[in-house]
């Protein structure tokens, strides 16, 4: 026999489903139902959300809470795999979780808080496994939102906190079909804008019109506006500045672009639409009719590292073999290390892409962090190996990979195969 709360909750989900058909925004009740299904699939007893003064923005997003909600006191929200959720809230802010389904437990002092948690967690079977925004050994700092003391408190009730990293990815990083289409559209537009930026450099050089990194960045921002894309700053770097992976020109500090210069453009933005997701691409060019060997040699190594990573992901996804972000980083990094430039590859191979350019899904990383999350259908990430010769120049080639059920899609086609000779004319290429 179903408990009364479950019948009510199921009815609420049905009600909200009809509403969701009219509105893209998912209701908290629908989200909780999804969370419970995911917990059962993962064979976990529950998911304990905790926040103090917005210490966990992931909790607000996953639970569909107002991210600007006033929250000066601790709160907990426990979602069991197959029972009624529980809200644990402080007496002077006891209404803050009222939008969520489940029963409410109010506490005043810390002793009551501990008692409420013990009531909810300690009543479960011995050593129940409960997901929290916690990463063992801080392997994935993007997930580490719960402080060590709170983890200790939960353990004191005979509960084993386990990382919510895979769950977070499922609810934060998997594209909807509409988001996939918006990513493809943004990627195609970005590809065109970057090519137009190189053409604008060529036009100004041939016209003997002085231009700078900042000028080209402003040209691209104007094109963003025309294409109805968000205004996001980008990297336009010349010569030694290209060896700084996070260099960004400003109006006050920038370099001129002249004949014989090496240029790197790294740009990320998204469409001006609700729930749009980002695109992030990096291209390189040389202001001349042909590209000197010193640049091409480094680019060819970076291209091999990029393509080896893509081939590894594609082969395993097509074969239905599970792989993790760290493994892909190892493949890409191995190419550059064997070429003798391992010390000059100073960042991870790639990052999650979502509604933010750096999303909350799996990163292609076994360098800055040890990302053991699986690459699952619906996620998107960058592949962007680089070699940086300090004081000289740096080469990075960045593409975006979207994962479907049985294959992958590299968006923003065609991707870069060689450094662009910016002043090469069409007749030169014939």
KAZIJO-V876003 format. One record per residue. N is the residue number from 1. PSI is psi as a letter, one per 40 degrees, with the letter a starting at -180 (999 if undefined). Layout:
# KAZIJO-V876003
n=[N & N]
psi=[PSI & PSI]
This chain:
# KAZIJO-V876003
n=[1 & 2 & 3 & 4 & 5 & 6 & 7 & 8 & 9 & 10 & 11 & 12 & 13 & 14 & 15 & 16 & 17 & 18 & 19 & 20 & 21 & 22 & 23 & 24 & 25 & 26 & 27 & 28 & 29 & 30 & 31 & 32 & 33 & 34 & 35 & 36 & 37 & 38 & 39 & 40 & 41 & 42 & 43 & 44 & 45 & 46 & 47 & 48 & 49 & 50 & 51 & 52 & 53 & 54 & 55 & 56 & 57 & 58 & 59 & 60 & 61 & 62 & 63 & 64 & 65 & 66 & 67 & 68 & 69 & 70 & 71 & 72 & 73 & 74 & 75 & 76 & 77 & 78 & 79 & 80 & 81 & 82 & 83 & 84 & 85 & 86 & 87 & 88 & 89 & 90 & 91 & 92 & 93 & 94 & 95 & 96 & 97 & 98 & 99 & 100 & 101 & 102 & 103 & 104 & 105 & 106 & 107 & 108 & 109 & 110 & 111 & 112 & 113 & 114 & 115 & 116 & 117 & 118 & 119 & 120 & 121 & 122 & 123 & 124 & 125 & 126 & 127 & 128 & 129 & 130 & 131 & 132 & 133 & 134 & 135 & 136 & 137 & 138 & 139 & 140 & 141 & 142 & 143 & 144 & 145 & 146 & 147 & 148 & 149 & 150 & 151 & 152 & 153 & 154 & 155 & 156 & 157 & 158 & 159 & 160 & 161 & 162 & 163 & 164 & 165 & 166 & 167 & 168 & 169 & 170 & 171 & 172 & 173 & 174 & 175 & 176 & 177 & 178 & 179 & 180 & 181 & 182 & 183 & 184 & 185 & 186 & 187 & 188 & 189 & 190 & 191 & 192 & 193 & 194 & 195 & 196 & 197 & 198 & 199 & 200 & 201 & 202 & 203 & 204 & 205 & 206 & 207 & 208 & 209 & 210 & 211 & 212 & 213 & 214 & 215 & 216 & 217 & 218 & 219 & 220 & 221 & 222 & 223 & 224 & 225 & 226 & 227 & 228 & 229 & 230 & 231 & 232 & 233 & 234 & 235 & 236 & 237 & 238 & 239 & 240 & 241 & 242 & 243 & 244 & 245 & 246 & 247 & 248 & 249 & 250 & 251 & 252 & 253 & 254 & 255 & 256 & 257 & 258 & 259 & 260 & 261 & 262 & 263 & 264 & 265 & 266 & 267 & 268 & 269 & 270 & 271 & 272 & 273 & 274 & 275 & 276 & 277 & 278 & 279 & 280 & 281 & 282 & 283 & 284 & 285 & 286 & 287 & 288 & 289 & 290 & 291 & 292 & 293 & 294 & 295 & 296 & 297 & 298 & 299 & 300 & 301 & 302 & 303 & 304 & 305 & 306 & 307 & 308 & 309 & 310 & 311 & 312 & 313 & 314 & 315 & 316 & 317 & 318 & 319 & 320 & 321 & 322 & 323 & 324 & 325 & 326 & 327 & 328 & 329 & 330 & 331 & 332 & 333 & 334 & 335 & 336 & 337 & 338 & 339 & 340 & 341 & 342 & 343 & 344 & 345 & 346 & 347 & 348 & 349 & 350 & 351 & 352 & 353 & 354 & 355 & 356 & 357 & 358 & 359 & 360 & 361 & 362 & 363 & 364 & 365 & 366 & 367 & 368 & 369 & 370 & 371 & 372 & 373 & 374 & 375 & 376 & 377 & 378 & 379 & 380 & 381 & 382 & 383 & 384 & 385 & 386 & 387 & 388 & 389 & 390 & 391 & 392 & 393 & 394 & 395 & 396 & 397 & 398 & 399 & 400 & 401 & 402 & 403 & 404 & 405 & 406 & 407 & 408 & 409 & 410 & 411 & 412 & 413 & 414 & 415 & 416 & 417 & 418 & 419 & 420 & 421 & 422 & 423 & 424 & 425 & 426 & 427 & 428 & 429 & 430]
psi=[h & h & i & d & d & d & d & d & d & d & d & d & d & d & d & d & d & d & d & d & d & d & h & d & h & i & i & d & d & d & d & d & d & d & d & d & d & d & d & d & d & e & f & i & d & i & h & h & h & i & i & h & f & f & e & g & d & d & d & d & d & d & e & f & i & h & e & e & h & h & g & e & i & i & i & i & h & h & h & i & d & f & a & h & i & h & h & h & i & i & d & e & f & e & e & d & e & e & e & i & i & i & i & h & h & h & i & c & i & d & d & d & d & d & d & d & d & d & d & d & d & e & e & i & i & h & f & i & h & h & i & i & g & i & h & h & e & f & d & g & d & d & d & g & e & h & i & d & d & d & d & d & d & d & d & e & e & f & i & h & h & i & i & e & d & d & d & d & d & d & e & e & e & h & i & i & d & d & d & d & d & d & d & d & d & d & d & d & d & d & d & d & d & d & d & d & d & d & d & d & d & d & d & d & d & d & e & f & h & h & i & i & d & d & d & d & d & d & d & d & d & d & d & d & d & d & e & f & i & i & h & h & i & i & h & h & i & h & b & d & d & e & e & h & d & f & i & h & i & i & d & d & h & i & i & i & h & i & i & e & i & h & h & h & h & h & i & h & a & i & i & g & i & h & e & i & i & i & i & h & i & h & i & i & i & h & g & i & d & i & h & i & d & d & d & d & d & d & d & d & d & d & d & d & d & d & d & d & d & d & d & d & d & d & d & d & d & d & e & f & h & h & i & i & d & d & d & d & d & d & d & d & d & d & d & d & d & d & e & e & f & d & e & e & g & e & i & i & d & i & i & i & h & a & d & i & d & g & a & e & a & h & i & g & h & f & c & d & i & g & h & e & i & i & h & i & h & e & i & i & i & i & h & g & i & i & h & h & g & h & e & c & i & i & h & i & h & h & i & h & h & h & h & a & d & e & a & i & h & h & i & f & i & i & i & h & d & i & h & h & g & d & e & h & i & d & d & d & e & 999]
